[in-house]
């Protein structure tokens, strides 16, 4: 059993849940033996002096956070504050009043997987105003939480390449050293406010010689989302440095339409094994919203359930009947239907990292080459399976008392079907209308239009 059994939900990639949905999530976490919850935040807390950043996002207010904090405490869950504090600042830095804080004011950072970041994304670590800005955010955010932990983020600092505002420091000291010094300073801000800082470990792991220099009170969050992620070697580095750390696999729900069930299993099993071997203090299931957060909550359920069981019981959780557990949560016998949809990404051998090929088909309008394994006949077969799943869920999605989980499964099946029949204008038109209907079942209106805009047009 891991001492900390955490779940982190992305509320910054378009989708901010209603308070009712957040309470439902807490109920589920308590049922499956979690004891921590984080809400990944970039711009979706209603900071009083920064309305221009969040006004279209339906953010959480201070009052709502305090109410959620109390609800979590009633259920044995610690609500841990989360505010990314270095990278992933696009929503702020695109605004003229914050652009002076950007490392690359005009954007254009190359991405590890190809292409470029259109907008600036990283705070300038050598600008003293960056720290003063973060101080203001922390002073307003943190008093709403009872937790003494604080996730300061600091992942994927793509802009810190040596050709931005910190170029002289990066060229003379190296990217890793510049990163580490700013991380130290942000951690000190958290510490001064009575919080123990947590941070994502990806950037520092690229500079293994600097890992031993991390302040020993930091909690490293070792994340990776593929079945073959090297959790063993990464966990060993943090353990050898004498750091507390969490292993952080994912639900494999984002950029997938219907989930990637087998990848999720392998990813979580690898994280659990590495965490157990090297003494991780925590196991945190991450649930992201990349690509418009098209997947409804139901797609995350298998990962939520399995992750909680792995964190609490260890490898024996692999023997659990996931279909039966899903049926119990949803209140309808659709666990098998959901799992069937979540394995469709395997058809044709069309495997991609951090996404399903079906998502890529639906999400890309230009410059996309379909994986050769997804032939027309394979797509027709996938479409047929999706149609069968839609019919199974539709039986519970209508009537006087429609089941919300079933409604979401119907939509997931329609997303998959639309990917298989992308040239069908009628399907796409209906999909865009259904997107909004399903969104409103559990989420606030802010971000809905932005999410819908990423769907293909007919």
Secondary structure, DSSP 8 states (H G I E B T S, - for coil): --SEEEEEEE-SSS--B-HHHHHHHHHHHHHTT--EEEEE-SS-B--TT-HHHHTTS--B-HHHHHHHHHHHHHTT-EEEEE---SS--HHHHTSTTTGGGBSSTT--EE-TTSSEESS--SB-TT-HHHHHHHHHHHHHHGGG---SEEE------TT-SSSSTTHHHHHHH-HHHHHHHHHHHHHHHHHHTT-EEEEE-HHHHTTHHHHTTS-TT-EEEEE--STT--HHHHHHHHHHTT-EEEEE-B-S-TTSSS--HHHHHHHHHHHHHHHHHHT-SEEEEEE--GGG--S-GGGGHHHHHHHHHHHHHGGGGGGS-HHHHHHHHHSSS-HHHHHHHTTGGGGGG-EETTEEHHHHHHH--SS----TTS-HHHHHHHHHHHHHHHHHHHHHHSSTT--HHHHHHHHHHHHHHHHHTTT-HHHHHHHHHHHHHHHHHHB-STTHHHHHHTS---
